[in-house]
């Protein structure tokens, strides 16, 4: 029989006899009900070992779902359980791959890239339980020393935190070594650029009609590009009503966020009408060409910028969307703008909204275009 002992400091201990020895498990600060459950299953394991019979079904279920990894290791050390093979980083990679292979391809790619980075640093055979918070900090320092940008490093560590959260849910590890990571940078302000209307109109005037629509949907519609732009179908566009439905691949796992309704802003109407007139009969997608992939679209825009003698800005499509959201919040309430663009006020404030040169110009009473404001600020920096 096992017995529970409560110490003066509030901690509990489980004491029992097995194999001619008295064993003591320190349970820590545990509720009486939880401690009684542990005692019941430990007694069941002792009985099954002494009588050489199979472990009861209730105890088997507890071991697979309710028993903490640390407690299981204690039971193994005491001889009440056979040794269980510890999951490795390679096994976590395979599990994540199986869970996301048929889901969003960008999420799958990013998670697998993060785990591959961890495997390159640790090795595929490294036990998950052997990776500590200190090891996580060492990985962060190593990535920065190898030239990774702070935002890229932070994004990798956030993805690893997500993967290890799955390992905790599977009871493979007791704690997530990436849970309390500090110094993670969410955004890099140096890569945020407000793309002015003057720049966009110069670019639109120099490209073919379909590219005019791609740029307009990203800059004036605020659509994510390439995913939302390339997924847009003509059946979702209602030109007479000046609205269009947008499907968000990024948020497809959330029922309420899969679809949103976006106004057809005046800047979008002409490119859409022109594309409709040029579209072949029965066309499904609004954008017919350039469907080879994300990188091909990015490279194609870079070539057109070079041809137009416009200097490329960082994060080409993200900053087009960011510029539109920055414009819209000056005219409409934030909750309205975020419902149109498909993000939350918190994400908009953290990743999209910018302080532009035009804001400074208006604040000091100097009206002018965004490009004029930018030039004035650049001259001031040079001085």
C-alpha positions as CSV (number, residue, x, y, z in Angstrom):
1,X,0.0,0.0,0.0
2,X,1.1,3.5,-0.7
3,X,0.6,6.4,1.7
4,X,0.6,10.2,1.2
5,X,2.4,12.5,3.6
6,X,1.9,16.3,3.8
7,X,4.8,18.3,5.1
8,X,4.6,21.5,7.1
9,X,5.6,23.6,4.0
10,X,2.6,22.3,2.1
11,X,4.4,19.9,-0.2
12,X,3.3,16.2,-0.4
13,X,5.2,13.0,-0.6
14,X,4.2,9.5,-1.8
15,X,5.7,6.6,0.1
16,X,5.4,2.9,-0.9
17,X,7.3,-0.4,-0.7
18,X,8.5,-2.1,-3.8
19,X,11.1,-4.8,-4.5
20,X,12.0,-4.9,-0.8
21,X,12.7,-1.1,-0.6
22,X,10.8,1.9,0.6
23,X,10.4,4.4,-2.1
24,X,9.6,8.1,-1.8
25,X,8.3,10.4,-4.5
26,X,8.2,14.1,-3.8
27,X,5.0,15.4,-5.4
28,X,5.5,19.1,-4.6
29,X,2.5,21.4,-4.0
30,X,-0.3,19.2,-5.3
31,X,-4.0,19.2,-4.7
32,X,-5.2,16.4,-2.5
33,X,-7.4,15.0,-5.3
34,X,-4.5,14.9,-7.7
35,X,-2.2,13.3,-5.2
36,X,-4.8,10.6,-4.4
37,X,-5.0,9.9,-8.2
38,X,-1.2,9.4,-8.4
39,X,-1.3,7.2,-5.3
40,X,-4.0,5.0,-6.9
41,X,-2.0,4.5,-10.1
42,X,1.3,3.8,-8.4
43,X,-0.4,1.2,-6.2
44,X,-1.8,-0.3,-9.4
45,X,1.7,-0.5,-11.0
46,X,3.2,-2.0,-7.9
47,X,0.4,-4.7,-7.8
48,X,0.8,-5.5,-11.5
49,X,4.6,-5.9,-11.1
50,X,4.3,-8.1,-8.0
51,X,1.6,-10.3,-9.5
52,X,3.2,-10.3,-13.0
53,X,0.0,-9.2,-14.7
54,X,-0.9,-6.6,-17.3
55,X,-1.3,-2.9,-16.2
56,X,-4.9,-2.0,-15.8
57,X,-6.6,0.0,-18.6
58,X,-7.2,3.0,-16.4
59,X,-3.5,3.2,-15.4
60,X,-2.5,2.7,-19.0
61,X,-4.6,5.7,-20.1
62,X,-3.2,7.8,-17.2
63,X,0.4,7.0,-18.3
64,X,-0.4,8.0,-21.9
65,X,-2.3,11.2,-21.2
66,X,-2.3,12.3,-17.6
67,X,1.2,11.4,-16.3
68,X,3.8,14.1,-16.5
69,X,7.1,13.2,-18.2
70,X,9.0,13.7,-15.0
71,X,6.7,11.4,-13.0
72,X,7.1,8.7,-15.8
73,X,10.9,8.9,-15.5
74,X,10.6,8.4,-11.7
75,X,8.4,5.3,-12.3
76,X,11.0,4.0,-14.8
77,X,13.9,4.6,-12.4
78,X,12.0,2.7,-9.7
79,X,11.5,-0.3,-12.0
80,X,7.7,0.0,-12.2
81,X,7.8,0.7,-15.9
82,X,10.0,-0.3,-18.8
83,X,12.2,2.4,-20.3
84,X,10.4,4.5,-23.0
85,X,12.4,5.8,-25.9
86,X,12.7,9.6,-25.6
87,X,11.5,11.6,-28.7
88,X,14.2,13.4,-30.6
89,X,14.3,16.6,-32.6
90,X,14.1,14.5,-35.8
91,X,10.9,12.9,-34.6
92,X,9.4,16.3,-33.8
93,X,10.2,17.4,-37.3
94,X,8.4,14.4,-38.7
95,X,5.4,15.0,-36.5
96,X,5.1,18.7,-37.5
97,X,5.5,17.7,-41.1
98,X,2.6,15.2,-40.8
99,X,0.4,17.8,-39.1
100,X,0.9,20.7,-41.5
101,X,1.8,18.9,-44.8
102,X,-1.8,19.2,-46.1
103,X,-2.5,22.7,-44.6
104,X,-1.2,26.1,-45.4
105,X,1.9,25.6,-47.5
106,X,3.5,28.8,-46.2
107,X,3.0,27.8,-42.5
108,X,4.3,24.3,-43.3
109,X,7.4,25.7,-45.1
110,X,8.2,28.2,-42.3
111,X,7.8,25.6,-39.5
112,X,10.0,23.1,-41.3
113,X,12.6,25.7,-42.0
114,X,12.7,26.6,-38.3
115,X,13.1,23.0,-37.2
116,X,15.8,22.4,-39.9
117,X,17.7,25.4,-38.4
118,X,17.5,23.8,-35.0
119,X,18.6,20.4,-36.3
120,X,21.6,22.0,-38.0
121,X,22.6,23.5,-34.6
122,X,21.8,20.6,-32.3
123,X,21.4,17.4,-34.6
124,X,18.3,15.3,-35.4
125,X,19.2,12.7,-32.7
126,X,19.1,15.3,-29.9
127,X,16.6,14.4,-27.2
128,X,13.8,16.9,-26.9
129,X,14.0,16.6,-23.1
130,X,17.7,17.5,-23.3
131,X,17.1,20.9,-24.8
132,X,17.0,23.5,-22.0
133,X,16.2,27.3,-22.0
134,X,19.9,27.9,-21.9
135,X,20.3,25.9,-25.1
136,X,17.6,28.0,-26.7
137,X,19.5,31.2,-25.7
138,X,22.7,29.7,-27.2
139,X,20.9,29.0,-30.5
140,X,19.7,32.7,-30.5
141,X,23.2,33.9,-30.1
142,X,24.6,31.5,-32.7
143,X,22.0,32.7,-35.3
144,X,22.9,36.4,-34.7
145,X,26.6,35.6,-34.9
146,X,26.1,33.9,-38.2
147,X,24.6,37.1,-39.6
148,X,20.9,36.5,-39.2
149,X,18.9,39.7,-38.8
150,X,17.3,40.1,-35.4
151,X,13.8,39.9,-36.9
152,X,14.7,36.7,-38.8
153,X,16.2,35.2,-35.7
154,X,13.1,36.1,-33.6
155,X,10.8,34.6,-36.2
156,X,12.7,31.4,-36.2
157,X,12.6,31.1,-32.4
158,X,8.9,31.9,-32.4
159,X,8.3,29.0,-34.9
160,X,10.4,26.7,-32.7
161,X,8.3,27.8,-29.6
162,X,5.2,26.8,-31.6
163,X,6.7,23.4,-32.5
164,X,7.8,22.7,-28.9
165,X,4.3,23.6,-27.7
166,X,3.1,20.7,-29.8
167,X,5.7,18.5,-28.0
168,X,4.4,19.6,-24.6
169,X,0.8,18.8,-25.7
170,X,2.0,15.4,-26.7
171,X,3.6,14.9,-23.3
172,X,7.0,14.4,-25.0
173,X,8.5,17.1,-22.8
174,X,7.5,18.7,-19.6
175,X,8.4,22.3,-20.5
176,X,8.9,24.4,-23.6
177,X,12.5,25.7,-23.6
178,X,11.5,28.5,-25.9
179,X,8.6,29.7,-23.9
180,X,10.2,32.5,-21.9
181,X,12.6,33.7,-24.6
182,X,13.5,37.3,-24.2
183,X,14.9,39.8,-26.6
184,X,12.7,38.7,-29.5
185,X,12.2,41.5,-32.0
186,X,8.8,41.7,-33.7
187,X,9.5,44.3,-36.4
188,X,12.4,46.1,-38.0
189,X,11.4,49.8,-38.4
190,X,14.3,50.3,-40.9
191,X,12.5,47.9,-43.3
192,X,9.2,49.8,-43.1
193,X,8.7,52.2,-46.1
194,X,5.7,54.2,-47.0
195,X,5.3,53.8,-50.8
196,X,3.8,57.1,-52.0
197,X,1.0,57.4,-54.5
198,X,3.4,59.3,-56.9
199,X,5.7,56.3,-56.9
200,X,2.9,53.8,-57.4
201,X,1.3,55.8,-60.2
202,X,4.7,56.1,-62.0
203,X,5.0,52.3,-61.7
204,X,1.5,51.6,-62.9
205,X,1.8,53.8,-65.9
206,X,4.9,51.8,-67.1
207,X,3.6,48.2,-66.8
208,X,1.2,46.0,-68.6
209,X,-2.6,45.9,-67.6
210,X,-2.4,42.8,-65.5
211,X,0.5,44.1,-63.5
212,X,-1.4,47.4,-63.1
213,X,-4.1,45.4,-61.4
214,X,-1.7,43.4,-59.2
215,X,-0.1,46.6,-58.0
216,X,-3.4,48.3,-57.5
217,X,-4.9,45.4,-55.5
218,X,-1.8,45.4,-53.2
219,X,-1.5,49.1,-52.8
220,X,-5.0,50.4,-53.0
221,X,-7.0,47.3,-52.0
222,X,-4.6,46.3,-49.2
223,X,-4.7,42.6,-50.3
224,X,-2.0,40.3,-49.2
225,X,0.2,39.5,-52.2
226,X,0.7,37.0,-53.6
227,X,-1.8,34.8,-51.8
228,X,-5.0,36.9,-51.7
229,X,-4.3,38.7,-55.0
230,X,-3.7,35.4,-56.9
231,X,-6.6,33.6,-55.2
232,X,-9.1,36.4,-56.2
233,X,-11.9,35.1,-58.5
234,X,-14.2,37.0,-60.7
235,X,-17.2,35.4,-59.1
236,X,-16.2,37.2,-55.9
237,X,-16.0,40.6,-57.5
238,X,-19.3,42.7,-57.7
239,X,-18.4,45.7,-59.8
240,X,-22.0,47.2,-59.8
241,X,-22.1,47.0,-55.9
242,X,-18.5,48.1,-55.6
243,X,-17.6,45.3,-53.3
244,X,-15.5,42.1,-53.5
245,X,-15.1,39.1,-51.3
246,X,-11.5,38.1,-50.3
247,X,-10.4,34.7,-49.2
248,X,-7.6,34.7,-46.7
249,X,-5.4,31.6,-46.9
250,X,-3.5,32.9,-43.9
251,X,-6.6,32.8,-41.7
252,X,-8.4,29.9,-43.3
253,X,-8.2,27.8,-40.0
254,X,-10.5,30.4,-38.4
255,X,-14.0,30.1,-39.5
256,X,-14.9,33.8,-38.9
257,X,-11.7,35.1,-40.6
258,X,-11.6,33.1,-43.8
259,X,-13.6,35.6,-45.8
260,X,-13.9,39.4,-45.6
261,X,-15.7,42.0,-47.7
262,X,-13.6,44.8,-49.2
263,X,-14.8,48.0,-50.9
264,X,-13.8,48.5,-54.5
265,X,-12.1,51.8,-53.9
266,X,-12.1,54.4,-56.7
267,X,-8.4,53.6,-57.4
268,X,-9.3,50.0,-58.0
269,X,-12.3,50.4,-60.3
270,X,-10.4,51.3,-63.6
271,X,-7.8,48.5,-63.3
272,X,-10.6,45.9,-62.5
273,X,-12.8,47.1,-65.3
274,X,-9.9,47.0,-67.8
275,X,-9.0,43.5,-66.6
276,X,-12.6,42.3,-67.0
277,X,-12.7,43.6,-70.6
278,X,-9.5,41.8,-71.4
279,X,-10.3,38.5,-69.6
280,X,-11.1,35.5,-71.7
281,X,-14.6,34.1,-71.6
282,X,-15.1,31.8,-68.6
283,X,-12.0,33.0,-66.8
284,X,-12.0,32.0,-63.2
285,X,-9.1,34.0,-61.6
286,X,-8.8,37.8,-61.8
287,X,-5.1,37.4,-62.4
288,X,-4.5,34.9,-65.2
289,X,-0.7,35.0,-65.6
290,X,2.2,35.0,-63.2
291,X,0.9,32.0,-61.3
292,X,4.2,30.2,-60.9
293,X,4.8,31.1,-57.3
294,X,5.7,33.7,-54.8
295,X,9.3,34.2,-55.7
296,X,8.6,34.6,-59.4
297,X,6.1,37.4,-58.7
298,X,8.6,39.1,-56.4
299,X,11.3,38.9,-59.0
300,X,9.0,40.1,-61.7
301,X,8.2,43.2,-59.7
302,X,11.8,43.9,-59.1
303,X,12.5,43.8,-62.8
304,X,9.7,46.3,-63.6
305,X,11.0,48.6,-60.9
306,X,14.4,48.5,-62.4
307,X,13.1,49.2,-65.9
308,X,11.1,52.2,-64.6
309,X,14.2,53.5,-62.7
310,X,12.4,53.3,-59.4
311,X,14.6,52.1,-56.5
312,X,13.1,48.9,-54.9
313,X,12.0,49.2,-51.3
314,X,12.3,46.5,-48.7
315,X,9.4,43.9,-48.4
316,X,7.9,45.0,-51.8
317,X,4.4,43.7,-51.3
318,X,4.1,44.0,-47.5
319,X,5.0,47.7,-47.7
320,X,2.4,48.3,-50.4
321,X,-0.3,46.8,-48.0
322,X,1.2,48.7,-45.0
323,X,1.1,52.0,-46.9
324,X,-2.6,51.5,-47.7
325,X,-3.5,50.7,-44.1
326,X,-1.6,53.8,-42.9
327,X,-3.6,55.9,-45.4
328,X,-7.0,54.4,-44.5
329,X,-6.7,54.8,-40.7
330,X,-6.5,58.6,-41.3
331,X,-9.9,58.5,-42.9
332,X,-11.8,55.7,-41.2
333,X,-11.9,54.1,-37.7
334,X,-9.2,51.5,-37.0
335,X,-11.7,48.7,-36.4
336,X,-13.3,49.4,-39.8
337,X,-9.9,49.4,-41.6
338,X,-8.8,46.2,-40.0
339,X,-12.0,44.4,-40.9
340,X,-11.4,45.4,-44.6
341,X,-7.7,44.4,-44.5
342,X,-8.2,41.2,-42.5
343,X,-5.9,41.8,-39.5
344,X,-6.5,43.0,-35.9
345,X,-5.9,46.5,-34.4
346,X,-3.0,45.1,-32.4
347,X,-1.3,43.6,-35.4
348,X,-2.0,46.7,-37.5
349,X,-0.3,48.9,-34.9
350,X,2.6,46.6,-34.4
351,X,3.4,45.6,-38.0
352,X,1.7,47.9,-40.5
353,X,0.9,51.4,-39.4
354,X,3.7,53.9,-40.1
355,X,4.7,57.4,-39.2
356,X,5.3,59.1,-42.6
357,X,7.1,62.3,-43.7
358,X,3.6,63.6,-44.7
359,X,2.5,63.5,-41.0
360,X,5.5,65.7,-40.0
361,X,4.8,68.1,-42.9
362,X,1.2,68.6,-41.9
363,X,2.1,68.9,-38.2
364,X,4.4,71.8,-38.9
365,X,2.0,73.4,-41.4
366,X,3.9,72.5,-44.6
367,X,1.5,70.8,-47.1
368,X,3.0,68.7,-49.9
369,X,3.3,65.3,-51.4
370,X,4.7,62.4,-49.5
371,X,7.8,62.4,-51.8
372,X,8.4,66.1,-51.0
373,X,8.2,65.4,-47.3
374,X,10.5,62.4,-47.7
375,X,13.1,64.6,-49.6
376,X,12.9,67.3,-46.9
377,X,13.5,64.7,-44.2
378,X,16.4,63.1,-46.1
379,X,18.1,66.5,-46.6
380,X,17.8,67.1,-42.8
381,X,19.4,63.7,-42.1
382,X,22.2,64.5,-44.5
383,X,23.0,67.7,-42.6
